[in-house]
Amino acid sequence: MTRAAEDALAGGSVSSRMLRIAAPLSLAALFRYGVELSNTYWVGRLGVAQLSIATALGTFLTVSTMFAGLTSAGTSAVIGRMLGQRRLRDALRVAQKVTTASLLLGLTVALACGALSGRALDALHFQGATRTSAARYLFVVLLGLPAAFGLMTIQGVLVGLGKVRASILSSGASLVIGFAATPLFLRVIGTGVWGSAVAQVVGDIAGYTVGVFALGRLAKERRSLVPLRDRLRGLRDLVPVLRIGAPMTFEAVVHGAVWFALASFMSRFGTAYLAAQGAEERLSQLLNVVTAGVAPATATLVGFELGAGRRGSAVRIVLLGLGVVGVQAAFGIALLRTAPHAVAGLLCDDPSFVRVGAQVLSVSAIGLAFLGGRDVLEAAFGGTGSAMPPVIAGLFVAVVRIPLAYLLAVRLGRGGLGVPWAVNLTLAIQVCALLVWFLARFWRRPSTEPPGPSKRPSKASAILLEVRL
């Protein structure tokens, strides 16, 4: 095994390799989601209206950040497969090019979203002083979008290379700065809600910078450093990444656009519903923190094992990942079902928020049973190089959610709770469909054939492998 993979991909059982990658990534995600929840807490101290700005615009920004999947969704799987095929130099060249291209992609998306920002504020029914604060918040976040895209991509690159420690350092730099800067801007300087956006952007820039330096050191050690002027040339090297990322990004953007439409629909029932749903999303991230490590570990290990010709081991990795996130879900469900009012009160102590928030959290407990499974299964398909099953299932869910939310909220009288009910019910359908699809396609007797000689496969054998998958 190469030094690039450190010890993360080399040797040991399926569970031990999963643990070596997933555990540190989950720990980093724990801090990251903790910072985001802390951000929600500090903004919540400013009132429900200010909290609704951060959470509601989060849905609009989710659509924009989904485009980062073009350069980030397929990186860990593609690079992991290249390492499995002993193609370290190719992996490093792709890593450097995709990391640089992500900045240009982020700038392009930021300009497009800036042109649509006025319509987004109208759709969310922001008026007066609240609209002014929302416009400032949105401007700052869009200004930092290239750094956000870059950070997402460099994380995928480092995980794919097996450089887990470097990935933690990158995310750690982002977390420490973001955690310290949020209360500084909101409570000490008194900037208002847009100060939390400044803290987020500064953290993203720091994390991206640390990650790029780590990648550069590795490339220099292996004499594979690509000059900066050449990193946007010969972008055909990124075709394997785009082949996975493009369909997944299309599905994610549609999904995000539908979610923005649902947030706009929910705003009709009051800012408390809007704030509660956004706060629930950030809390669910924290309760789903193990998946943040297990999903990328699944994509990387599946790509690595398939690159080495070990199909049976790849299947065992996916089943192990599903089992781990299932155990995690049980804890979150118990918490949200037994103490929803207490949890809502910690996020914002406004009585109107606590009442609505407790109801939203109780409904969302259902979704926690499926949230981790969806991410692991989507990562598994990405690791195989086949992004179409998650795309098809995701598009079906996206199409169904809006009419189902309307039916539940208006026709069946569930009001603002119609949206979380629609989201969680369709999530369950999505996971069941993906699981059946995966088992139907890959549940075969694992091969006991030992891996072949450690040499780069011919072009013909690589094509055959893709056809079989």
ABEGO torsion letter per residue (X at the ends): XBAAAEAAABEEBAAAAAAAAAAAAAAAAAAAAAAAAAAAAAAAAAEAAAAAAAAAAAAAAAAAAAAAAAAAAAAAAAAAAAAAAGBAAAAAAAAAAAAAAAAAAAAAAAAAAAAAAAAAAAAAGBBEAAAAAAAAAAAAAAAAAAAAAAAAAAAAAAAAAGBAAAAAAAAAAAAAAAAAAAAAAAAAAGAEAAAAAAAAAAAAAAAAAAAAAAAAAAAAAAGABBBAAAAABGAAAAAAAAAAAAAAAAAAAAAAAAAAAAAAAAAAAEAAAAAAAAAAAAAAAAAAAAAAAAAAAAAAAAAAAAAAGBAAAAAAAAAAAAAAAAAAAAAAAAAAAABAAAAAAAABABAAAAAAAAAAAAAAAAAAAAAAAAAAAAAAAAAAGBAAAAAAAAAAAAAAAAAAAAAAAAAAGAEAAAAAAAAAAAAAAAAAAAAAAAAAAABBBBBABBBBBBBBBBAAAAAAAAAAX
